[in-house]
């Protein structure tokens, strides 16, 4: 059994490196990202406080409190900004830590 550490200051709560969990669950308050894509992983951004701006395949989208966004495999994306009060969960499925391809801009 693996139990998420919701008190952690780290980004990932469940599905850290070496985990056997089929999913990764993390949270963030400050966007820290690079333009990238995944070949197999789906990413779900769940904004529970504030506002987040994400670029997906060149299109800028704003997510507000209560918004959920799914980024599918091969969609190039990057979180570019967030409000000062931002709180966002990030769920990745399946758990494949090496499935992140950085894109040169």
N, C-alpha and C positions, 0 to 999 in steps of 0.2 A: 504494500500500500504506500502511496505517495500522497502527502498532505501539503496543500499550498500554504505558503507563509505570507499571509496578507499583511503582516507587520513589517515585511522586508522593505528596505530602501531600494532593493534591486528591481529592475524592470520585470523580470520573469518570475511569476508566482508558481507556475507548474509547467513542466516540460523543459527543464533546464538541460544542459548538455549531459549526456549519459542517462537521461531519463528513459523509462520504458513507456511513458504516457503517450497515447496516440495524438494528443493535442498539446499545444503550448498556450498558456494564458499569461498575459502580462498586463501591466498598466503603465501609463506615463502621464506626466503633467507638463513636461517640456519636450516639444518635438526635437528629435535628433535622428535624422534619416538621410539617406542618399537615394538618388534616383535608381531604381532597381526593378527586377521582376523575379518571379519564381516559375519553375517549370511544372511543378506539381502541387504547390501549396496554395491554399485559399487563405486570405487574410480578412478578418472581420474587425472593423473599427467600431467601437460602441462608445459614443460620447455620452457620459452621464452628468457632466457639468461643463459648461462653457461652450467654446466654439473652436473648431479645427478646420484648417484648410488643407486639402489634399489635391495633388495633381495626378490624374490617371490618364495615361496615353495622351498627354498634352492638354487635357481639359481640366481646368481648376474647378473644384467643388467645395462648398462650405457645408460642414456638418455642425448642427447645433445640438444642444441638450436633448437627449432622447433619440438622436439619429443613429442609425446603423448603416454601415457601408461594407459591401463585400467586394474585395479585389480578387479577381480570378487569375489563374495561372496565365502567364505571358502578358498580362497587363502591366505596363511600365508605370511605376507610381513612386510618389514621395510625399510625405507630410511636410508642408512648407512653413506652416505657422499655427499657432494656437493662442487663444486668449489667456490672460494672466491667471484666470481661475480654472483653466482646462484640467479635466480629469477624464481619462479615456482608457478603456480596456481594449486590449488587442488579443484576438484569438486566432491562432494559426492551426490549420488542419490540412494534411497530416503533419505530425511532428517530424520534420526533416531539416535539422539545423544547417546542413550544407546546401540547401536549395535556395540560395540567394545570389543572383547575378547582378553585379553593379553595372550600370549603363553610363558610358561617358557622354557628357552633354556637349 
